[in-house]
Amino acid sequence: MVRFDDAAPPRGKSRVVFSRASQQDRDANDPFILCAVCRRRITTRDMAVARSGAHRHVFCNPAGMVFRIGLYRHAPGCLTLEPPSAEFTWFPGHAWRVACCRGCGTHLGWHFAADSAEAFFGIILDRVIEEPDFGS
């Protein structure tokens, strides 16, 4: 189980706790997905979901920037900002909010939510890394 820890750490920063049970139960081949800048745990590979038949998508925003994203059911290492917007959404019927790393504030992607469907995160794949497997 991945959960938030509501206890405020020093200097008012939020923190995310990946419970001991989740660490013990997760498959050894299922590393954490980390922020590439500060190495904070963002989500796990088993949180991956698909929309329109795919986990990975490539989109272009109105400014012409291209993003390669992966979709995840939960990303407790992200903090969502701004009010939701349906403007220029990549997923029809879903409003989006900017999602940043809770550790360093790096923009990691977006949170997509809809009244009629499950919410999910679109994480920019170039801004995260998989936890190295030191045991192999």
Secondary structure as a PSIPRED ss2 file (coil, helix, strand):
# PSIPRED VFORMAT (PSIPRED V4.0)

   1 M C   1.000  0.000  0.000
   2 V E   0.000  0.000  1.000
   3 R E   0.000  0.000  1.000
   4 F E   0.000  0.000  1.000
   5 D E   0.000  0.000  1.000
   6 D C   1.000  0.000  0.000
   7 A C   1.000  0.000  0.000
   8 A C   1.000  0.000  0.000
   9 P C   1.000  0.000  0.000
  10 P H   0.000  1.000  0.000
  11 R H   0.000  1.000  0.000
  12 G H   0.000  1.000  0.000
  13 K C   1.000  0.000  0.000
  14 S C   1.000  0.000  0.000
  15 R E   0.000  0.000  1.000
  16 V E   0.000  0.000  1.000
  17 V E   0.000  0.000  1.000
  18 F E   0.000  0.000  1.000
  19 S C   1.000  0.000  0.000
  20 R H   0.000  1.000  0.000
  21 A H   0.000  1.000  0.000
  22 S H   0.000  1.000  0.000
  23 Q H   0.000  1.000  0.000
  24 Q H   0.000  1.000  0.000
  25 D H   0.000  1.000  0.000
  26 R C   1.000  0.000  0.000
  27 D C   1.000  0.000  0.000
  28 A C   1.000  0.000  0.000
  29 N C   1.000  0.000  0.000
  30 D C   1.000  0.000  0.000
  31 P C   1.000  0.000  0.000
  32 F E   0.000  0.000  1.000
  33 I E   0.000  0.000  1.000
  34 L E   0.000  0.000  1.000
  35 C E   0.000  0.000  1.000
  36 A C   1.000  0.000  0.000
  37 V C   1.000  0.000  0.000
  38 C C   1.000  0.000  0.000
  39 R C   1.000  0.000  0.000
  40 R C   1.000  0.000  0.000
  41 R E   0.000  0.000  1.000
  42 I E   0.000  0.000  1.000
  43 T E   0.000  0.000  1.000
  44 T E   0.000  0.000  1.000
  45 R H   0.000  1.000  0.000
  46 D H   0.000  1.000  0.000
  47 M H   0.000  1.000  0.000
  48 A E   0.000  0.000  1.000
  49 V C   1.000  0.000  0.000
  50 A C   1.000  0.000  0.000
  51 R E   0.000  0.000  1.000
  52 S C   1.000  0.000  0.000
  53 G C   1.000  0.000  0.000
  54 A E   0.000  0.000  1.000
  55 H C   1.000  0.000  0.000
  56 R E   0.000  0.000  1.000
  57 H E   0.000  0.000  1.000
  58 V E   0.000  0.000  1.000
  59 F E   0.000  0.000  1.000
  60 C E   0.000  0.000  1.000
  61 N C   1.000  0.000  0.000
  62 P C   1.000  0.000  0.000
  63 A C   1.000  0.000  0.000
  64 G C   1.000  0.000  0.000
  65 M C   1.000  0.000  0.000
  66 V E   0.000  0.000  1.000
  67 F E   0.000  0.000  1.000
  68 R E   0.000  0.000  1.000
  69 I E   0.000  0.000  1.000
  70 G E   0.000  0.000  1.000
  71 L E   0.000  0.000  1.000
  72 Y E   0.000  0.000  1.000
  73 R C   1.000  0.000  0.000
  74 H C   1.000  0.000  0.000
  75 A C   1.000  0.000  0.000
  76 P C   1.000  0.000  0.000
  77 G C   1.000  0.000  0.000
  78 C E   0.000  0.000  1.000
  79 L E   0.000  0.000  1.000
  80 T E   0.000  0.000  1.000
  81 L E   0.000  0.000  1.000
  82 E E   0.000  0.000  1.000
  83 P E   0.000  0.000  1.000
  84 P E   0.000  0.000  1.000
  85 S E   0.000  0.000  1.000
  86 A C   1.000  0.000  0.000
  87 E C   1.000  0.000  0.000
  88 F C   1.000  0.000  0.000
  89 T C   1.000  0.000  0.000
  90 W C   1.000  0.000  0.000
  91 F C   1.000  0.000  0.000
  92 P C   1.000  0.000  0.000
  93 G C   1.000  0.000  0.000
  94 H C   1.000  0.000  0.000
  95 A E   0.000  0.000  1.000
  96 W E   0.000  0.000  1.000
  97 R E   0.000  0.000  1.000
  98 V E   0.000  0.000  1.000
  99 A E   0.000  0.000  1.000
 100 C E   0.000  0.000  1.000
 101 C E   0.000  0.000  1.000
 102 R C   1.000  0.000  0.000
 103 G C   1.000  0.000  0.000
 104 C C   1.000  0.000  0.000
 105 G C   1.000  0.000  0.000
 106 T C   1.000  0.000  0.000
 107 H E   0.000  0.000  1.000
 108 L E   0.000  0.000  1.000
 109 G E   0.000  0.000  1.000
 110 W E   0.000  0.000  1.000
 111 H E   0.000  0.000  1.000
 112 F E   0.000  0.000  1.000
 113 A E   0.000  0.000  1.000
 114 A E   0.000  0.000  1.000
 115 D C   1.000  0.000  0.000
 116 S C   1.000  0.000  0.000
 117 A E   0.000  0.000  1.000
 118 E E   0.000  0.000  1.000
 119 A E   0.000  0.000  1.000
 120 F E   0.000  0.000  1.000
 121 F E   0.000  0.000  1.000
 122 G E   0.000  0.000  1.000
 123 I E   0.000  0.000  1.000
 124 I E   0.000  0.000  1.000
 125 L H   0.000  1.000  0.000
 126 D H   0.000  1.000  0.000
 127 R H   0.000  1.000  0.000
 128 V E   0.000  0.000  1.000
 129 I E   0.000  0.000  1.000
 130 E E   0.000  0.000  1.000
 131 E C   1.000  0.000  0.000
 132 P C   1.000  0.000  0.000
 133 D C   1.000  0.000  0.000
 134 F C   1.000  0.000  0.000
 135 G C   1.000  0.000  0.000
 136 S C   1.000  0.000  0.000
